[in-house]
Amino acid sequence: MRERKENVFVVLVVKHWLVEHRLIKKLMQSKPFMSKESHALFSFQLRHALKSKYSGRYDDSMKQICLTWYYSSSKGYNALRKILSLPTPRTLRTWQSMMQVDIGINHLIILQQFKMSTKRSVLSSLMKLV
């Protein structure tokens, strides 16, 4: 009887491993078709689909997505938490308190906007030629 239980356990572990392997393969195939944020969310949800609700470790991209959602709409974030595996608002506030926030103008954002606007102007001038 004990040997039968051990065999059942081994079969379950192998099935679990096969499901995880297939999910990882599908995840890698889907990466070129998704934005960075959606891929981070999708990969996290797939990795944690087979794990406990309380065993989540969140990478930086997932933390940033969750903080953005929470501060955009806390009610909307709580609704998403019922569907997806997301950190609690208390965890988000803890992460926020550990962040270094400086006042003033962020020159990197201005530079990025300038690069995007020059790209757009070049593309629009090319479109006018066509």
Rosetta blueprint (number, residue, H / E / L):
1 M L
2 R H
3 E H
4 R H
5 K H
6 E H
7 N H
8 V H
9 F H
10 V H
11 V H
12 L H
13 V H
14 V H
15 K H
16 H H
17 W H
18 L H
19 V H
20 E H
21 H H
22 R H
23 L H
24 I H
25 K H
26 K H
27 L H
28 M H
29 Q H
30 S H
31 K H
32 P H
33 F H
34 M L
35 S L
36 K H
37 E H
38 S H
39 H H
40 A H
41 L H
42 F H
43 S H
44 F H
45 Q H
46 L H
47 R H
48 H H
49 A L
50 L L
51 K L
52 S L
53 K L
54 Y L
55 S L
56 G L
57 R L
58 Y L
59 D L
60 D H
61 S H
62 M H
63 K H
64 Q H
65 I H
66 C H
67 L H
68 T H
69 W H
70 Y H
71 Y H
72 S H
73 S L
74 S H
75 K H
76 G H
77 Y H
78 N H
79 A H
80 L H
81 R H
82 K H
83 I H
84 L L
85 S L
86 L L
87 P L
88 T L
89 P H
90 R H
91 T H
92 L H
93 R H
94 T H
95 W H
96 Q H
97 S H
98 M H
99 M L
100 Q L
101 V L
102 D L
103 I L
104 G L
105 I L
106 N L
107 H H
108 L H
109 I H
110 I H
111 L H
112 Q H
113 Q H
114 F H
115 K H
116 M H
117 S H
118 T H
119 K H
120 R H
121 S H
122 V H
123 L H
124 S H
125 S H
126 L H
127 M H
128 K H
129 L H
130 V L
